[in-house]
């Protein structure tokens, strides 16, 4: 009996070693996919994430990713197709793609998978091609990871953005502006409410509200009323934005400059930055990548 047990343990050990060696032989690539913008100043902090993640991954034991690259969904290079084709040339066997979007939306659930060749819808593919986006055609195995709403990184960074503008919590109210997506509204609403609870607990500010304004298209119609209502009830109002590389100050200045919003005599502070720059985003990406590796073993 003891001999049989020893043989079984030895066999299991050999199998584990074999599976581990096969996994180790795979060349893996990590692609960080952001939306992209015609504005170079929007893309710049996103592109910097590439080196940040690369440095974090290099310090991890048994890091399996030989390539770490940022790709932009549209408007500018490096495009998703460009990055995948470059990884093909370097002999990459598998790709883990992280859609660097705030929460599930049409972009992360439909567009990105379609561009990667993992989802096909005739009309969607037609629209993407009309927008000048190249659909990836590759034999590389691609797995898509989660959006930024997984974990605590959004709550922590938004809380810090509020703290940076807060002076007297007892008399302040906070308004969070976010993109939102009508098809995934329950997820976005739950996310904003979670951030609300976290910020109130961290700062002592009791009043919190939010509005979904796209990337500013609905700032006047949906954002401004919430901001003005908050400012009527409090001595000071802090407005922060749940955006990757954009502060809400620009939205506000645009609306105020065009006379579409008046805050005369109201103490309202608008955050100049969104989530970036912040090393916690790079760490979040690295953590998700390593979780993927652990779950694949």
Sine and cosine of phi, psi and omega as CSV:
sin_phi,cos_phi,sin_psi,cos_psi,sin_omega,cos_omega
0.00,0.00,-0.68,0.73,0.01,-1.00
-0.89,0.45,-0.61,0.79,0.01,-1.00
-0.92,0.40,-0.65,0.76,0.00,-1.00
-0.89,0.45,-0.68,0.74,0.01,-1.00
-0.88,0.47,-0.65,0.76,-0.01,-1.00
-0.91,0.42,-0.65,0.76,0.00,-1.00
-0.90,0.43,-0.67,0.74,0.00,-1.00
-0.90,0.44,-0.70,0.72,0.01,-1.00
-0.89,0.45,-0.64,0.77,0.02,-1.00
-0.91,0.42,-0.65,0.76,-0.01,-1.00
-0.90,0.43,-0.68,0.74,0.02,-1.00
-0.89,0.46,-0.65,0.76,0.01,-1.00
-0.89,0.46,-0.66,0.75,0.01,-1.00
-0.90,0.43,-0.68,0.73,0.00,-1.00
-0.89,0.46,-0.68,0.73,0.02,-1.00
-0.90,0.44,-0.67,0.74,0.01,-1.00
-0.90,0.43,-0.64,0.77,-0.01,-1.00
-0.91,0.41,-0.71,0.70,-0.02,-1.00
-0.91,0.42,-0.61,0.79,0.02,-1.00
-0.91,0.42,-0.64,0.77,-0.03,-1.00
-0.94,0.35,-0.59,0.81,0.05,-1.00
-0.90,0.44,-0.70,0.72,0.01,-1.00
-0.88,0.48,-0.65,0.76,-0.05,-1.00
-0.92,0.39,-0.47,0.88,-0.03,-1.00
-0.97,0.24,-0.33,0.94,0.01,-1.00
-0.93,0.36,0.67,-0.74,0.12,-0.99
-0.99,-0.11,0.89,-0.46,-0.07,-1.00
-0.94,-0.33,0.55,-0.83,0.06,-1.00
-0.85,-0.52,0.60,-0.80,0.05,-1.00
-0.92,-0.39,0.87,-0.50,0.03,-1.00
-0.92,-0.39,0.80,-0.61,0.03,-1.00
-0.97,-0.23,0.93,-0.36,-0.12,-0.99
-0.98,-0.21,0.89,-0.45,0.09,-1.00
-0.94,-0.35,0.26,-0.97,-0.06,-1.00
-0.90,0.43,-0.72,0.69,-0.07,-1.00
1.00,-0.03,0.42,-0.91,-0.03,-1.00
-0.51,-0.86,0.44,-0.90,0.12,-0.99
-0.92,0.39,-0.37,0.93,-0.02,-1.00
-0.99,0.11,0.86,-0.50,-0.02,-1.00
-0.90,0.43,-0.52,0.85,-0.01,-1.00
-0.93,0.37,-0.42,0.91,0.09,-1.00
-0.96,0.26,-0.66,0.75,-0.06,-1.00
-0.95,0.31,-0.51,0.86,-0.12,-0.99
-0.81,0.59,-0.81,0.59,-0.02,-1.00
-0.91,0.41,-0.45,0.89,0.05,-1.00
-0.94,0.33,-0.70,0.72,-0.01,-1.00
-0.90,0.43,-0.49,0.87,0.02,-1.00
-0.92,0.38,-0.36,0.93,0.00,-1.00
-0.88,0.48,-0.52,0.85,-0.03,-1.00
-0.80,0.60,-0.80,0.60,-0.02,-1.00
-0.93,0.37,-0.59,0.81,0.01,-1.00
-0.88,0.47,-0.74,0.68,0.01,-1.00
-0.91,0.41,-0.67,0.74,0.02,-1.00
-0.84,0.55,-0.69,0.72,0.00,-1.00
-0.92,0.40,-0.64,0.77,0.03,-1.00
-0.91,0.41,-0.71,0.71,-0.03,-1.00
-0.91,0.42,-0.56,0.83,-0.02,-1.00
-0.89,0.45,-0.43,0.90,-0.02,-1.00
-1.00,0.03,-0.15,0.99,-0.03,-1.00
-0.99,0.11,0.62,-0.78,-0.02,-1.00
-0.93,0.38,0.73,-0.68,0.03,-1.00
0.83,0.55,0.67,0.74,0.05,-1.00
-0.89,0.45,0.88,-0.48,-0.08,-1.00
-1.00,0.01,-0.09,1.00,-0.09,-1.00
-1.00,0.01,0.91,-0.42,0.01,-1.00
-1.00,0.02,-0.25,0.97,0.02,-1.00
-0.70,-0.71,0.74,-0.67,0.12,-0.99
-0.78,-0.62,0.88,-0.48,-0.07,-1.00
-0.66,-0.75,0.55,-0.84,0.15,-0.99
-0.99,-0.10,0.69,-0.72,0.07,-1.00
-0.80,-0.59,0.55,-0.84,0.01,-1.00
-0.96,-0.29,0.74,-0.67,-0.07,-1.00
-0.90,0.44,-0.64,0.77,0.01,-1.00
-0.43,-0.90,0.12,-0.99,0.07,-1.00
0.98,0.19,-0.62,0.79,-0.12,-0.99
-0.55,-0.84,0.32,-0.95,0.15,-0.99
-1.00,0.03,0.43,-0.90,0.09,1.00
-0.99,0.17,0.79,-0.61,0.01,-1.00
-0.98,0.21,0.20,-0.98,0.03,-1.00
-0.87,0.48,-0.71,0.70,-0.01,-1.00
-0.88,0.47,-0.66,0.75,0.01,-1.00
-0.86,0.51,-0.72,0.70,-0.03,-1.00
-0.92,0.39,-0.68,0.73,0.00,-1.00
-0.89,0.45,-0.68,0.73,0.00,-1.00
-0.90,0.43,-0.62,0.79,0.06,-1.00
-0.90,0.43,-0.62,0.79,0.04,-1.00
-0.93,0.36,-0.57,0.82,0.09,-1.00
-0.84,0.54,-0.72,0.69,-0.02,-1.00
-0.89,0.45,-0.46,0.89,-0.02,-1.00
-1.00,-0.04,0.12,0.99,0.10,-1.00
0.98,0.20,0.44,0.90,0.02,-1.00
-0.93,0.36,0.72,-0.69,-0.03,-1.00
-1.00,-0.07,-0.54,0.84,-0.05,-1.00
-0.58,-0.81,0.54,-0.84,-0.02,-1.00
-0.81,-0.59,0.73,-0.69,0.17,-0.98
-0.95,-0.30,0.89,-0.47,-0.08,-1.00
-0.94,-0.33,0.84,-0.55,0.03,-1.00
-0.96,-0.28,0.90,-0.44,0.05,-1.00
-0.98,0.21,0.94,-0.34,-0.10,-1.00
-0.99,0.12,0.91,0.41,0.04,-1.00
-0.88,-0.47,0.41,-0.91,-0.11,-0.99
-0.88,0.48,-0.73,0.68,-0.05,-1.00
-0.42,-0.91,0.18,-0.98,0.02,-1.00
-0.81,0.59,0.70,-0.71,0.00,-1.00
-0.42,-0.91,0.01,-1.00,0.04,-1.00
-0.85,0.53,-0.57,0.82,0.00,-1.00
-0.91,0.41,-0.77,0.64,-0.10,-0.99
-0.97,0.23,-0.54,0.84,-0.08,-1.00
-1.00,0.03,-0.53,0.85,-0.07,-1.00
-0.90,-0.44,-0.82,0.58,-0.12,-0.99
-0.89,0.46,-0.79,0.61,-0.05,-1.00
-0.88,0.48,-0.75,0.66,0.06,-1.00
-0.85,0.52,-0.61,0.79,0.01,-1.00
-0.91,0.41,-0.68,0.74,0.01,-1.00
-0.90,0.44,-0.58,0.81,0.00,-1.00
-0.98,0.20,-0.06,1.00,0.01,-1.00
0.99,0.16,0.32,0.95,-0.04,-1.00
-0.98,-0.19,-0.15,0.99,-0.01,-1.00
-0.57,-0.82,0.70,-0.72,-0.06,-1.00
-0.76,-0.65,0.82,-0.58,0.11,-0.99
-0.64,-0.77,0.83,-0.56,-0.14,-0.99
-0.78,0.63,-0.77,0.63,-0.05,-1.00
-0.93,0.37,-0.62,0.78,0.00,-1.00
-0.91,0.41,-0.70,0.71,0.02,-1.00
-0.88,0.47,-0.65,0.76,0.03,-1.00
-0.88,0.48,-0.71,0.70,-0.01,-1.00
-0.90,0.44,-0.70,0.71,0.00,-1.00
-0.87,0.48,-0.68,0.73,0.00,-1.00
-0.91,0.40,-0.61,0.79,0.04,-1.00
-0.90,0.44,-0.47,0.88,0.04,-1.00
-0.99,0.11,0.05,1.00,0.05,-1.00
0.99,0.10,0.28,0.96,-0.02,-1.00
-1.00,-0.06,0.77,-0.64,0.01,-1.00
-1.00,0.02,0.77,-0.64,0.03,-1.00
-0.99,0.16,0.74,-0.67,-0.04,-1.00
-0.94,0.33,0.70,-0.71,0.11,-0.99
-0.80,-0.60,0.98,-0.21,-0.09,-1.00
-0.54,-0.84,0.40,-0.92,0.08,-1.00
-1.00,-0.09,-0.05,1.00,0.03,-1.00
-0.92,0.39,0.70,-0.71,0.07,-1.00
-0.95,0.31,0.79,-0.61,-0.03,-1.00
-0.85,-0.52,0.75,-0.66,0.08,-1.00
-0.86,-0.50,0.71,-0.71,-0.01,-1.00
-0.98,-0.19,0.72,-0.70,0.01,-1.00
-1.00,-0.05,-0.17,-0.98,-0.07,-1.00
-1.00,0.08,0.13,-0.99,0.10,-0.99
-1.00,-0.04,0.10,-1.00,-0.17,-0.99
-0.92,0.39,-0.19,0.98,0.01,-1.00
-0.95,0.31,-0.17,0.99,0.04,-1.00
-0.99,0.14,0.83,-0.57,-0.02,-1.00
0.99,-0.11,-0.25,-0.97,-0.11,-0.99
-0.94,-0.33,0.07,1.00,-0.14,-0.99
-0.88,0.48,-0.62,0.78,-0.01,-1.00
-0.92,0.39,-0.69,0.72,0.01,-1.00
-0.88,0.48,-0.70,0.72,-0.06,-1.00
-0.91,0.41,-0.70,0.71,-0.03,-1.00
-0.94,0.34,-0.68,0.74,0.02,-1.00
-0.89,0.45,-0.61,0.79,0.05,-1.00
-0.88,0.48,-0.67,0.74,0.02,-1.00
-0.92,0.40,-0.58,0.82,0.03,-1.00
-0.91,0.42,-0.62,0.79,0.03,-1.00
-0.93,0.37,-0.71,0.71,0.00,-1.00
-0.85,0.53,-0.58,0.82,-0.03,-1.00
-0.92,0.40,-0.38,0.92,-0.03,-1.00
-0.95,-0.30,-0.10,0.99,-0.08,-1.00
-1.00,0.06,0.68,-0.74,0.04,-1.00
-0.84,-0.55,-0.61,0.79,-0.03,-1.00
-0.62,-0.79,1.00,0.09,-0.11,-0.99
-0.78,0.63,-0.57,0.82,-0.06,-1.00
-0.88,0.48,-0.48,0.88,-0.05,-1.00
-0.95,-0.33,0.26,0.96,-0.09,-1.00
-0.94,-0.33,0.45,-0.90,0.15,-0.99
-0.79,-0.61,0.50,-0.87,-0.02,-1.00
-0.89,-0.46,0.68,-0.73,0.11,-0.99
-0.85,-0.53,0.80,-0.61,0.04,-1.00
-0.97,-0.26,0.83,-0.55,0.08,-1.00
-0.97,-0.22,0.69,-0.73,-0.02,-1.00
-0.61,-0.79,0.27,-0.96,0.00,-1.00
-0.90,0.43,-0.84,0.54,-0.05,-1.00
0.97,0.23,0.25,-0.97,0.06,-1.00
-0.39,-0.92,0.89,-0.46,-0.10,-1.00
-0.86,0.51,-0.48,0.88,-0.01,-1.00
-0.98,0.21,-0.28,0.96,-0.01,-1.00
-0.80,-0.60,0.51,0.86,-0.12,-0.99
-0.85,0.53,-0.64,0.77,0.02,-1.00
-0.85,0.53,-0.61,0.79,0.01,-1.00
-0.93,0.37,-0.70,0.71,0.00,-1.00
-0.91,0.41,-0.65,0.76,0.02,-1.00
-0.90,0.44,-0.71,0.70,0.03,-1.00
-0.88,0.48,-0.64,0.77,0.01,-1.00
-0.88,0.47,-0.74,0.68,-0.01,-1.00
-0.90,0.43,-0.60,0.80,0.02,-1.00
-0.93,0.37,-0.60,0.80,0.07,-1.00
-0.90,0.43,-0.69,0.73,0.03,-1.00
-0.90,0.45,-0.63,0.77,0.04,-1.00
-0.85,0.53,-0.78,0.63,-0.01,-1.00
-0.87,0.49,-0.67,0.75,-0.03,-1.00
-0.91,0.41,-0.73,0.68,-0.04,-1.00
-0.90,0.44,-0.67,0.74,0.01,-1.00
-0.90,0.44,-0.62,0.79,0.03,-1.00
-0.94,0.35,-0.57,0.82,-0.05,-1.00
-0.99,0.14,-0.51,0.86,-0.13,-0.99
-0.95,-0.32,-0.38,0.92,-0.09,-1.00
1.00,0.08,-0.03,1.00,0.07,-1.00
-0.96,0.28,0.80,-0.60,-0.13,-0.99
-1.00,0.01,-0.44,0.90,-0.10,-0.99
-0.97,-0.24,0.74,-0.67,-0.03,-1.00
-0.57,-0.82,0.68,-0.73,0.09,-1.00
-0.58,-0.82,0.19,-0.98,-0.03,-1.00
-0.49,-0.87,0.29,-0.96,0.03,-1.00
-0.50,-0.87,0.57,-0.82,0.05,-1.00
-0.99,-0.14,0.89,-0.46,-0.14,-0.99
-0.81,-0.58,0.29,0.96,-0.08,-1.00
0.89,0.46,-0.63,-0.78,0.10,-1.00
-0.97,-0.22,0.56,0.83,0.05,-1.00
0.89,-0.45,-0.22,0.98,-0.04,-1.00
-0.86,0.51,-0.56,0.83,-0.04,-1.00
-0.95,-0.32,0.36,0.93,-0.02,-1.00
-0.87,0.49,-0.72,0.69,-0.05,-1.00
-0.94,0.33,-0.70,0.72,-0.10,-0.99
-0.98,0.21,-0.56,0.83,-0.08,-1.00
-0.91,-0.42,-0.58,0.81,-0.04,-1.00
-0.99,0.17,-0.75,0.67,-0.07,-1.00
-0.84,0.54,-0.71,0.71,0.01,-1.00
-0.86,0.52,-0.62,0.78,0.00,-1.00
-0.93,0.36,-0.65,0.76,0.01,-1.00
-0.90,0.43,-0.71,0.70,-0.03,-1.00
-0.93,0.38,-0.61,0.80,0.05,-1.00
-0.89,0.45,-0.67,0.75,0.01,-1.00
-0.91,0.40,-0.67,0.74,-0.03,-1.00
-0.92,0.38,-0.44,0.90,0.05,-1.00
-0.95,0.32,-0.41,0.91,-0.09,-1.00
-0.99,-0.16,-0.22,0.97,-0.13,-0.99
-0.71,-0.70,0.40,-0.92,0.00,-1.00
-0.93,0.38,-0.53,0.85,-0.01,-1.00
-0.57,-0.82,0.57,-0.82,0.01,-1.00
-0.82,-0.57,0.74,-0.68,0.04,-1.00
-0.94,-0.35,0.81,-0.58,-0.01,-1.00
-0.90,-0.43,0.87,-0.50,0.01,-1.00
-0.85,-0.52,0.35,-0.94,-0.06,-1.00
-0.84,-0.54,0.73,-0.68,0.02,-1.00
-1.00,0.02,0.92,0.38,-0.03,-1.00
-0.78,-0.62,0.50,-0.87,-0.07,-1.00
-0.92,0.40,-0.78,0.63,-0.16,-0.99
-0.71,-0.70,0.47,0.88,-0.05,-1.00
-0.65,-0.76,0.75,-0.66,0.09,-1.00
-1.00,0.01,0.38,-0.93,-0.03,-1.00
-0.99,0.11,-0.17,0.99,0.02,-1.00
-0.86,0.51,-0.64,0.77,-0.01,-1.00
-0.89,0.45,-0.67,0.74,0.04,-1.00
-0.85,0.53,-0.73,0.68,-0.06,-1.00
-0.90,0.43,-0.72,0.69,-0.01,-1.00
-0.88,0.48,-0.59,0.81,0.03,-1.00
-0.90,0.43,-0.71,0.70,-0.01,-1.00
-0.93,0.37,-0.67,0.75,-0.01,-1.00
-0.93,0.37,-0.68,0.73,-0.01,-1.00
-0.88,0.48,-0.53,0.85,0.00,-1.00
-1.00,-0.01,0.08,1.00,0.03,-1.00
0.96,0.27,0.28,0.96,-0.04,-1.00
-1.00,0.00,-0.13,0.99,0.03,-1.00
-0.51,-0.86,0.74,-0.67,0.01,-1.00
-0.87,-0.49,0.79,-0.61,0.02,-1.00
-0.82,-0.57,0.44,0.90,0.01,-1.00
-0.83,0.56,0.78,-0.63,0.04,-1.00
0.98,0.21,0.02,1.00,0.01,-1.00
-0.96,-0.28,0.66,-0.75,-0.02,-1.00
-1.00,-0.02,1.00,0.02,-0.04,-1.00
-0.85,-0.52,0.80,-0.60,0.03,-1.00
-0.93,-0.37,0.79,-0.62,0.00,-1.00
-0.95,-0.30,0.75,-0.66,0.01,-1.00
-0.92,0.39,0.69,-0.72,0.00,-1.00
-0.99,0.13,-0.37,0.93,-0.04,-1.00
-0.80,-0.60,0.36,-0.93,0.08,-1.00
-1.00,-0.08,-0.80,-0.59,-0.01,-1.00
-0.98,0.19,-0.55,0.84,-0.04,-1.00
-0.98,-0.21,0.46,-0.89,-0.04,1.00
-0.99,0.17,0.64,-0.77,0.05,-1.00
-0.25,-0.97,0.84,-0.54,-0.06,-1.00
-0.91,0.42,-0.30,0.95,0.01,-1.00
-0.91,0.42,-0.44,0.90,0.06,-1.00
-0.93,0.38,-0.70,0.72,0.03,-1.00
-0.89,0.46,-0.66,0.75,0.00,-1.00
-0.91,0.41,-0.64,0.77,0.03,-1.00
-0.87,0.50,-0.68,0.73,0.02,-1.00
-0.88,0.47,-0.73,0.69,0.00,-1.00
-0.88,0.47,-0.64,0.76,0.02,-1.00
-0.90,0.44,-0.68,0.74,0.02,-1.00
-0.91,0.42,-0.62,0.78,0.00,-1.00
-0.89,0.45,-0.68,0.73,-0.01,-1.00
-0.95,0.31,-0.54,0.84,0.10,-1.00
-0.88,0.47,-0.64,0.77,0.03,-1.00
-0.88,0.47,-0.69,0.72,0.01,-1.00
-0.89,0.46,-0.70,0.71,-0.01,-1.00
-0.89,0.46,-0.64,0.76,-0.02,-1.00
-0.96,0.29,-0.29,0.96,-0.02,-1.00
-1.00,0.05,-0.23,0.97,-0.07,-1.00
-0.99,0.14,0.00,0.00,0.00,0.00
